[in-house]
Amino acid sequence: MAAVGSGGSSAATGPGAVSAGALEPGTASAAHRRLKYISLAVLVVQNASLILSIRYARTLPGDRFFATTAVVMAEVLKGLTCLLLLFAQKRGNVKHLVLFLHEAVLVQYVDTLKLAVPSLIYTLQNNLQYVAISNLPAATFQVTYQLKILTTALFSVLMLNRSLSRLQWASLLLLFTGVAIVQAQQAGGGGPRPLDQNPGAGLAAVVASCLSSGFAGVYFEKILKGSSGSVWLRNLQLGLFGTALGLVGLWWAEGTAVARRGFFFGYTPAVWGVVLNQAFGGLLVAVVVKYADNILKGFATSLSIVLSTVASIRLFGFHVDPLFALGAGLVIGAVYLYSLPRGAAKAIASASASASGPCTHQQPPGQPPPPQLSSHRGDLSTEPFLPKLLTKVKGS
């Protein structure tokens, strides 16, 4: 990911661009806008497609695959991908790669063991997502899963001593209210419900997944800030622990059934699509989010909720009533407000103040406005150094 960032910046501001002529700034600006729109599209599709694909695969008629095996396969593929990226960074030199991994993983074993905690939580979170999506409509899950913003914010305040603006606290309250309304609509029986679904179990699973996502994301960020390891190395270590812990969970929860029916029992092209999305989605977002600011990520989350709802209506016969629309609207608004940089939040606050009285602090004439700093107080699960979206999915 560092190579992506350096490459993108050198194209716009590197020494070679100085003598490129007067058209170069406009070209760079147009290219940057295209990258932002591409980033928005990728983030929206990845956020929505993982949830919809899991829901689709879990509701297909016929033999149902084991969710624990899908989690293990996703971790294996993610680890192999990171290993190939590290191999490319070492210019295809196997000896250098082996020496690097020996030093980073075995010699510095204390740093490696620190990743056992977030890896355990991420593995639990991935399994909980299957439980939640199997028992909740995709649109309801997508809205409720935005509680991860609230849990991540609270853990970042407690563990990283971060401060939130008044607008962010208000948006978190709005977020909680919107999710509560959606869950009230779900409990009230919004539309037909399959007999094998348990909304209570689905709600418990998504709340536990949000709590684990918030803690693991902040804990992982704290580890990365205190070490010099690359993102791909850390994700490889997470993949190693995730595979081992996933196999333990598989043996404990479904070991007998998997031994009797086989590891890949019930696998269809749709199931493989879920596994590939879960494995590569987080890594893809980690690269794409390089070109996306917090506002764009807020738009992506909001659009993914709308896309999931529309797709759920067409694919699963989901019924949207006024109560769900109200709750989803509050969540979308809260996500957008929370993702605003602090400078924009202050601008909103000053605009509100100017509506009620004269402004006492103005920019001196003839001076440029202060630069707008991008904030890192957004959803940590979509930050460049984290492996999940819901997610996606990791589901973030």
C-alpha positions as CSV (number, residue, x, y, z in Angstrom):
1,M,0.0,0.0,0.0
2,A,2.9,2.3,0.6
3,A,3.9,1.8,-3.1
4,V,0.4,2.8,-4.2
5,G,0.6,6.0,-2.1
6,S,4.0,7.0,-3.3
7,G,3.2,6.3,-6.9
8,G,0.0,8.4,-6.7
9,S,1.7,11.3,-5.1
10,S,4.7,11.4,-7.3
11,A,2.6,11.6,-10.4
12,A,1.0,14.8,-9.2
13,T,3.7,16.5,-7.2
14,G,7.0,14.9,-8.2
15,P,9.9,16.8,-9.6
16,G,9.4,15.4,-13.1
17,A,5.9,17.0,-13.2
18,V,7.3,20.6,-12.9
19,S,8.4,20.9,-16.5
20,A,5.4,19.1,-18.0
21,G,3.6,22.2,-19.1
22,A,0.5,24.2,-18.1
23,L,-1.9,21.4,-18.8
24,E,-0.4,19.0,-16.3
25,P,-2.2,20.4,-13.2
26,G,-5.6,20.0,-14.9
27,T,-4.7,16.6,-16.1
28,A,-3.6,15.5,-12.6
29,S,-6.8,17.0,-11.1
30,A,-9.0,15.2,-13.6
31,A,-7.1,11.9,-12.9
32,H,-7.6,12.4,-9.2
33,R,-11.3,13.0,-9.6
34,R,-11.6,9.8,-11.7
35,L,-9.8,7.9,-9.0
36,K,-12.1,9.3,-6.3
37,Y,-15.2,8.2,-8.3
38,I,-13.7,4.8,-9.0
39,S,-12.9,4.5,-5.2
40,L,-16.5,5.4,-4.4
41,A,-17.9,2.8,-6.8
42,V,-15.6,0.1,-5.5
43,L,-16.4,0.9,-1.9
44,V,-20.1,0.9,-2.5
45,V,-20.1,-2.4,-4.5
46,Q,-17.8,-4.2,-2.0
47,N,-19.8,-3.0,1.1
48,A,-23.1,-4.1,-0.4
49,S,-22.0,-7.2,-2.4
50,L,-20.5,-9.1,0.6
51,I,-23.7,-8.8,2.6
52,L,-26.0,-9.6,-0.4
53,S,-23.8,-12.5,-1.5
54,I,-23.8,-14.1,2.0
55,R,-27.5,-13.7,2.3
56,Y,-28.0,-15.2,-1.2
57,A,-25.7,-18.1,-0.5
58,R,-27.4,-18.8,2.8
59,T,-30.9,-18.8,1.4
60,L,-30.4,-21.0,-1.6
61,P,-32.3,-24.2,-1.6
62,G,-30.4,-27.4,-1.2
63,D,-27.5,-28.3,1.0
64,R,-26.2,-25.5,3.2
65,F,-22.4,-25.0,3.4
66,F,-20.6,-24.8,6.7
67,A,-19.9,-21.2,7.5
68,T,-16.8,-22.1,9.6
69,T,-15.2,-23.6,6.5
70,A,-15.9,-20.5,4.5
71,V,-14.2,-18.4,7.2
72,V,-11.1,-20.6,7.2
73,M,-10.9,-20.5,3.4
74,A,-11.1,-16.7,3.4
75,E,-8.3,-16.5,5.9
76,V,-6.1,-18.9,3.8
77,L,-6.7,-16.9,0.6
78,K,-6.0,-13.6,2.4
79,G,-2.8,-15.0,3.8
80,L,-1.6,-16.3,0.5
81,T,-2.4,-13.0,-1.2
82,C,-0.3,-11.1,1.3
83,L,2.5,-13.6,1.0
84,L,2.5,-13.0,-2.8
85,L,2.6,-9.3,-2.3
86,L,5.6,-9.6,0.1
87,F,7.2,-11.9,-2.4
88,A,6.8,-9.2,-5.1
89,Q,8.2,-6.6,-2.7
90,K,11.3,-8.8,-2.4
91,R,11.6,-8.8,-6.2
92,G,10.9,-12.5,-6.4
93,N,13.9,-13.5,-4.2
94,V,12.8,-16.5,-2.2
95,K,15.9,-16.4,0.1
96,H,15.3,-12.7,1.0
97,L,11.6,-13.5,1.6
98,V,12.3,-16.4,3.9
99,L,14.9,-14.4,5.9
100,F,12.5,-11.5,6.2
101,L,9.6,-13.7,7.4
102,H,11.9,-15.6,9.9
103,E,13.0,-12.3,11.4
104,A,9.6,-10.7,11.4
105,V,7.5,-13.7,12.5
106,L,9.8,-15.9,14.6
107,V,12.6,-13.7,15.9
108,Q,10.2,-10.9,16.8
109,Y,7.7,-13.4,18.2
110,V,6.4,-10.9,20.8
111,D,5.1,-8.6,18.1
112,T,3.6,-11.7,16.3
113,L,1.8,-12.9,19.4
114,K,0.3,-9.5,19.9
115,L,-1.8,-10.1,16.8
116,A,-3.3,-13.2,18.3
117,V,-5.9,-11.1,20.1
118,P,-7.3,-9.1,17.1
119,S,-7.1,-12.3,14.9
120,L,-9.2,-14.2,17.4
121,I,-11.8,-11.4,17.4
122,Y,-11.8,-11.1,13.7
123,T,-12.4,-14.8,13.3
124,L,-15.2,-14.6,15.8
125,Q,-16.6,-11.6,14.0
126,N,-16.6,-13.3,10.6
127,N,-18.5,-16.3,12.0
128,L,-21.0,-14.0,13.8
129,Q,-21.7,-12.2,10.5
130,Y,-22.9,-15.5,8.9
131,V,-25.2,-16.0,11.9
132,A,-26.5,-12.5,11.7
133,I,-27.1,-12.4,8.0
134,S,-28.7,-15.9,8.1
135,N,-31.3,-14.5,10.6
136,L,-31.8,-11.0,9.4
137,P,-32.8,-9.4,6.0
138,A,-29.8,-8.0,4.2
139,A,-31.0,-4.5,4.4
140,T,-31.7,-4.7,8.1
141,F,-28.3,-6.2,8.8
142,Q,-26.6,-3.5,6.7
143,V,-28.3,-0.7,8.7
144,T,-27.8,-2.4,12.1
145,Y,-24.2,-3.2,11.3
146,Q,-23.4,0.6,11.2
147,L,-23.4,0.3,15.0
148,K,-19.7,-0.6,14.5
149,I,-19.1,3.2,14.0
150,L,-20.5,3.8,17.5
151,T,-18.4,1.0,19.1
152,T,-15.3,2.0,17.3
153,A,-15.7,5.6,18.4
154,L,-16.2,4.6,22.0
155,F,-13.1,2.3,22.0
156,S,-11.0,4.9,20.3
157,V,-11.9,7.4,23.0
158,L,-11.2,4.9,25.8
159,M,-8.0,3.3,24.3
160,L,-6.5,6.0,22.1
161,N,-7.6,9.1,24.1
162,R,-9.2,10.6,21.0
163,S,-11.7,13.4,21.3
164,L,-14.9,13.7,19.3
165,S,-16.6,16.9,18.3
166,R,-20.1,17.7,19.4
167,L,-21.4,17.0,15.9
168,Q,-19.9,13.5,16.0
169,W,-21.5,12.8,19.4
170,A,-24.8,14.0,18.0
171,S,-24.4,11.8,14.9
172,L,-23.7,8.8,17.1
173,L,-26.9,9.4,19.1
174,L,-28.7,9.8,15.8
175,L,-27.1,6.5,14.6
176,F,-28.3,4.7,17.7
177,T,-31.8,6.1,17.3
178,G,-32.0,5.0,13.7
179,V,-30.8,1.5,14.4
180,A,-33.3,1.2,17.3
181,I,-36.1,2.2,15.0
182,V,-35.1,-0.4,12.4
183,Q,-35.0,-3.1,15.0
184,A,-38.4,-2.0,16.3
185,Q,-39.7,-2.4,12.8
186,Q,-38.1,-5.8,12.6
187,A,-39.5,-6.9,15.9
188,G,-42.9,-5.7,14.9
189,G,-42.9,-8.2,11.9
190,G,-42.1,-6.0,8.9
191,G,-43.1,-8.4,6.2
192,P,-43.0,-12.2,5.8
193,R,-40.3,-14.0,7.6
194,P,-38.9,-17.5,6.8
195,L,-39.5,-20.1,9.5
196,D,-35.8,-20.9,9.9
197,Q,-34.9,-17.3,10.8
198,N,-34.5,-16.1,14.4
199,P,-34.4,-12.2,14.5
200,G,-33.3,-12.3,18.2
201,A,-30.3,-14.4,17.4
202,G,-29.5,-12.2,14.4
203,L,-29.6,-9.0,16.5
204,A,-27.4,-10.6,19.2
205,A,-24.9,-11.7,16.6
206,V,-24.7,-8.3,14.9
207,V,-24.3,-6.5,18.2
208,A,-21.6,-8.8,19.2
209,S,-20.0,-8.4,15.8
210,C,-20.1,-4.6,16.1
211,L,-18.5,-4.8,19.6
212,S,-15.7,-7.1,18.4
213,S,-15.2,-5.0,15.2
214,G,-14.8,-1.8,17.3
215,F,-12.4,-3.3,19.8
216,A,-10.3,-5.2,17.3
217,G,-10.0,-2.3,14.9
218,V,-8.7,0.1,17.6
219,Y,-6.5,-2.5,19.1
220,F,-5.0,-3.3,15.7
221,E,-4.4,0.4,15.0
222,K,-2.6,0.7,18.4
223,I,-0.3,-2.2,17.5
224,L,0.5,-0.8,14.0
225,K,1.3,2.7,15.5
226,G,3.8,1.0,17.9
227,S,5.6,-1.1,15.3
228,S,7.3,-0.7,11.9
229,G,5.8,-3.8,10.2
230,S,4.2,-3.3,6.8
231,V,0.4,-3.7,6.3
232,W,0.9,-6.8,4.2
233,L,3.1,-8.4,6.9
234,R,0.5,-7.7,9.6
235,N,-2.3,-9.1,7.4
236,L,-0.2,-12.2,6.7
237,Q,0.3,-12.7,10.5
238,L,-3.4,-12.2,11.0
239,G,-4.1,-14.7,8.3
240,L,-1.9,-17.3,9.9
241,F,-3.6,-16.8,13.3
242,G,-7.0,-16.6,11.7
243,T,-6.5,-19.9,9.8
244,A,-5.4,-21.7,13.0
245,L,-8.2,-20.2,15.2
246,G,-10.7,-20.8,12.4
247,L,-9.8,-24.5,12.3
248,V,-10.2,-24.6,16.1
249,G,-13.6,-23.0,15.8
250,L,-14.6,-25.4,13.0
251,W,-13.6,-28.4,15.1
252,W,-15.5,-27.2,18.1
253,A,-18.7,-26.1,16.4
254,E,-19.0,-28.4,13.4
255,G,-16.2,-30.8,13.5
256,T,-18.2,-34.0,13.4
257,A,-20.5,-32.8,10.6
258,V,-17.5,-31.6,8.5
259,A,-15.6,-34.9,9.1
260,R,-18.7,-36.8,7.9
261,R,-19.7,-34.6,4.9
262,G,-16.4,-33.1,3.9
263,F,-14.8,-29.7,4.1
264,F,-16.3,-28.3,0.9
265,F,-19.8,-29.8,1.4
266,G,-22.4,-27.5,-0.1
267,Y,-20.0,-25.3,-1.9
268,T,-21.4,-23.7,-5.1
269,P,-20.1,-20.9,-7.3
270,A,-22.1,-18.5,-5.1
271,V,-20.3,-19.8,-2.0
272,W,-16.9,-19.4,-3.7
273,G,-17.9,-15.9,-4.6
274,V,-18.6,-15.1,-0.9
275,V,-15.2,-16.6,0.1
276,L,-13.3,-14.6,-2.5
277,N,-15.2,-11.4,-1.6
278,Q,-14.4,-11.9,2.1
279,A,-10.8,-12.7,1.4
280,F,-9.9,-10.0,-1.1
281,G,-12.5,-7.4,-0.2
282,G,-10.8,-6.0,2.8
283,L,-7.4,-5.9,1.0
284,L,-8.9,-4.2,-2.0
285,V,-10.6,-1.5,0.2
286,A,-7.3,-1.0,2.0
287,V,-5.8,0.0,-1.4
288,V,-8.8,1.9,-2.8
289,V,-9.4,3.9,0.3
290,K,-6.0,5.6,-0.3
291,Y,-7.9,7.8,-2.8
292,A,-11.0,8.3,-0.7
293,D,-11.5,10.9,2.0
294,N,-13.8,10.4,5.0
295,I,-16.7,12.2,3.3
296,L,-16.4,9.8,0.3
297,K,-16.4,6.8,2.7
298,G,-19.5,8.2,4.3
299,F,-21.2,8.5,0.9
300,A,-20.0,4.9,0.1
301,T,-21.6,3.5,3.3
302,S,-24.8,5.4,2.7
303,L,-25.1,4.4,-0.9
304,S,-24.3,0.8,0.0
305,I,-27.3,0.8,2.4
306,V,-29.5,2.1,-0.4
307,L,-28.1,-0.5,-2.8
308,S,-28.6,-3.3,-0.3
309,T,-32.2,-2.2,0.3
310,V,-33.1,-2.0,-3.4
311,A,-31.4,-5.3,-4.1
312,S,-33.2,-7.0,-1.2
313,I,-36.5,-5.8,-2.6
314,R,-35.7,-7.4,-6.0
315,L,-33.9,-10.5,-4.8
316,F,-35.5,-11.4,-1.5
317,G,-38.9,-9.7,-1.5
318,F,-37.9,-7.3,1.2
319,H,-40.7,-4.9,2.2
320,V,-39.8,-1.3,3.0
321,D,-42.3,0.4,5.3
322,P,-42.2,4.0,6.7
323,L,-40.6,2.9,9.9
324,F,-37.7,1.2,8.2
325,A,-37.3,4.2,5.8
326,L,-37.2,6.6,8.8
327,G,-34.6,4.5,10.7
328,A,-32.5,3.9,7.6
329,G,-32.6,7.6,6.7
330,L,-31.4,8.5,10.2
331,V,-28.5,6.1,10.0
332,I,-27.5,7.4,6.5
333,G,-27.6,10.9,7.8
334,A,-25.6,10.0,10.9
335,V,-22.9,8.2,8.9
336,Y,-22.5,11.2,6.7
337,L,-22.3,13.7,9.6
338,Y,-19.8,11.5,11.5
339,S,-17.5,11.2,8.5
340,L,-17.2,15.0,8.1
341,P,-13.7,16.3,8.8
342,R,-13.4,18.5,11.9
343,G,-13.0,21.6,9.7
344,A,-16.3,20.9,8.0
345,A,-18.0,20.3,11.3
346,K,-16.7,23.7,12.6
347,A,-18.1,25.3,9.4
348,I,-21.5,23.8,10.1
349,A,-21.3,25.0,13.7
350,S,-20.3,28.5,12.7
351,A,-23.0,28.6,10.1
352,S,-25.6,27.7,12.8
353,A,-24.1,30.4,15.1
354,S,-24.2,33.0,12.4
355,A,-27.9,32.3,11.9
356,S,-28.6,33.2,15.5
357,G,-26.2,36.2,15.9
358,P,-23.3,38.1,14.5
359,C,-20.1,36.2,13.8
360,T,-17.3,37.4,16.1
361,H,-14.4,35.4,14.4
362,Q,-13.8,36.1,10.7
363,Q,-11.0,35.3,8.4
364,P,-8.8,38.4,7.8
365,P,-9.2,39.9,4.3
366,G,-6.5,39.0,1.8
367,Q,-5.5,35.8,3.5
368,P,-6.2,32.3,2.2
369,P,-8.6,30.2,4.3
370,P,-6.9,27.6,6.5
371,P,-6.3,24.2,4.9
372,Q,-8.9,21.6,5.6
373,L,-7.4,18.7,7.5
374,S,-8.7,15.2,6.9
375,S,-9.8,13.5,10.0
376,H,-9.1,9.9,11.1
377,R,-12.0,9.7,13.4
378,G,-14.2,7.9,10.9
379,D,-15.0,4.2,10.8
380,L,-11.8,2.5,11.6
381,S,-12.8,-0.6,9.8
382,T,-12.4,1.1,6.5
383,E,-9.1,2.9,7.3
384,P,-6.1,1.9,5.0
385,F,-4.3,0.0,7.8
386,L,-7.2,-2.3,8.7
387,P,-8.1,-5.5,6.9
388,K,-12.0,-5.3,7.2
389,L,-15.3,-3.2,5.8
390,L,-18.3,-5.1,6.8
391,T,-17.0,-4.8,6.6
392,K,-17.1,-4.9,4.8
393,V,-17.2,-7.0,5.8
394,K,-15.1,-7.6,6.5
395,G,-17.4,-7.5,6.8
396,S,-16.0,-4.3,7.2
